[in-house]
Amino acid sequence: MRLGIDLDGVVADFNAGWMARYNEAFGTELAPEQVQFWDTLHSLTHFEDMQGFWEWARTHGSHSFFRHLDPYPDALPALEALDAEGHDIVIITAKPRWAVPDTLSWLGDVRMPTREVHIVDDKWTVDCDVYLDDSPYVVPDYVEHRPDRLVCRFVRPWNDPVPGAVDVCSWADFQATVRALADSGDWGSIT
């Protein structure tokens, strides 16, 4: 099957990454568990708005902070196992233009088991059998535009349940969900 996988907040620990750099630069002690809402990161910082946050995020030495994110510890082993089982790992992420080179380099740095990468705003336009995302905007888009596919919401504090999506709380949950679909051939039996 084709597995459409988001990066930030799913594979890459976006919040720990930007917070480590922010703490180092400004002497703060922010922690990832402080993030409870989508697109309000600036409220934890001295930036007036998200535009100020993104301007700061753009340059860290010769790279944006997207080049310096750590993957969640269980993400890459799970993706490698799914790849070894014959599934195609399709990366589907949205990024500012300035972050594209660092994102592609990061994928190589972590040795992402993929042959296909899409950096798009309308993620639902990429055809997959299963989607995994944490965005409170993207998950409903997948459900609306791909109702015949399995949409998984990676449960995070900044998203809520979406009718038609399956909640997964860990990479082990996601692997079990994909395996159940592969065994049954019917995603309706999983929801």
FENPE-V604610 format. One record per pair of residues at least 24 apart in sequence whose ideal C-beta (glycine too) atoms are under 6 Angstrom apart, sorted by the first residue. I is the first residue (numbers start at 0). J is the second residue. Records with the same first field share a line. If there is no record, write none. Layout:
I = J + J
//
This chain:
0 = 86 + 128 + 129
1 = 87 + 89 + 127 + 128
2 = 86 + 88 + 129
3 = 89 + 91 + 125 + 127 + 130
4 = 90 + 131
5 = 132
6 = 92
8 = 133
9 = 133 + 153
10 = 70 + 74
11 = 68 + 70
12 = 69 + 71
16 = 64 + 68
17 = 64
20 = 59 + 64
35 = 156
36 = 157
37 = 135 + 157
57 = 97
62 = 101
63 = 98 + 101
65 = 98 + 101 + 102
66 = 101 + 104 + 105
70 = 109
73 = 170
74 = 170
77 = 170 + 174
78 = 112
79 = 112
82 = 112
88 = 112 + 113
89 = 115 + 127
90 = 116
91 = 117 + 122 + 125
92 = 118
93 = 120
94 = 118
131 = 173
133 = 158
138 = 164
149 = 180 + 186
165 = 189 + 190
//
